[in-house]
Amino acid sequence: MVHPTHGGRHELGQNFLVDRSVIATFEDLVARTTGPIVEIGPGDGALTLPLSRDGRPITAVEIDPKRARRLARRMPAHVEVVPVDVLRFAFPREPHVVVGNLPFHLTTAVLRRLLEAEHWHTAVLLVQWEVARRRAGVGGATMLTAAWWPWFDFALHARVPARAFRPMPSVDGGLLTMTRRGTPLIDGRRAAYQDFVRQVFTGPGRGTAEILDRTGRFARPAVRAWMRAERLAPYTLPKDLTAGQWAELWRLAAPREGGAPARAARREPRRARA
């Protein structure tokens, strides 16, 4: 597992995977991919050793130098154990796969680090169950998921009971995959799109229709027409939109070539003459 950067060790958030059936599911998901592997937080090698058996190059990133040295002695030559914090690790510049049993209290930080990294094409991750559900958009997506959906597909594969770990955490885990899309759902402008998602998620209003209207980016008839076409109720929340709906909203909201807004201009109310 990954250790917190403030010097914690096993007692500060590490839950090691011990369930053979879960490890086998992990192996199956990774076997569907190709290329070198970067493993986040290998710990004692519960995943590293079985994944090493097919001969694919593995870089195991382990912050605990003692664990890293112990693990390196047990691994074959095609496995490199790197004693470094994954939040500071320089990911390879060629296509690769990321795997890892992430510490629950560092999940968001590691996910952000991954999503901002380039070149990896698939990530197979064990995270907290509720995080896995929300990242995959089950029961409502988070702002982080919506912000990255045009570039990544998120899928939930299995629930992992707390008893599959040692020490046993207070909540279950979930197996999540993140796959980089070959063709993004929108064209470029990532920062602008993500600002738009943040504006909608945090905007005032009792539902998506009212929130979108208050952004000032849309003509009200355009919002109503879009929601009718998508069969969305006015009080649908932003968390309930799909990846495709976010992409279509962005196309409706984004400025046209030359900077003209993609909506009808609203007239300013006339002021009474003094």
Secondary structure as UniProt FT lines:
FT   TURN            5..6
FT   TURN            10..13
FT   STRAND          16..17
FT   HELIX           20..31
FT   STRAND          37..40
FT   TURN            43..47
FT   HELIX           48..52
FT   TURN            53..54
FT   STRAND          58..61
FT   HELIX           65..74
FT   TURN            77..78
FT   STRAND          79..82
FT   HELIX           86..88
FT   STRAND          96..101
FT   HELIX           104..106
FT   HELIX           107..116
FT   STRAND          120..128
FT   HELIX           129..135
FT   TURN            136..139
FT   HELIX           143..148
FT   TURN            149..151
FT   STRAND          152..160
FT   HELIX           162..164
FT   STRAND          165..166
FT   STRAND          173..180
FT   HELIX           190..202
FT   HELIX           208..215
FT   HELIX           220..229
FT   TURN            230..231
FT   TURN            234..235
FT   HELIX           238..240
FT   HELIX           243..253
FT   HELIX           257..259
//
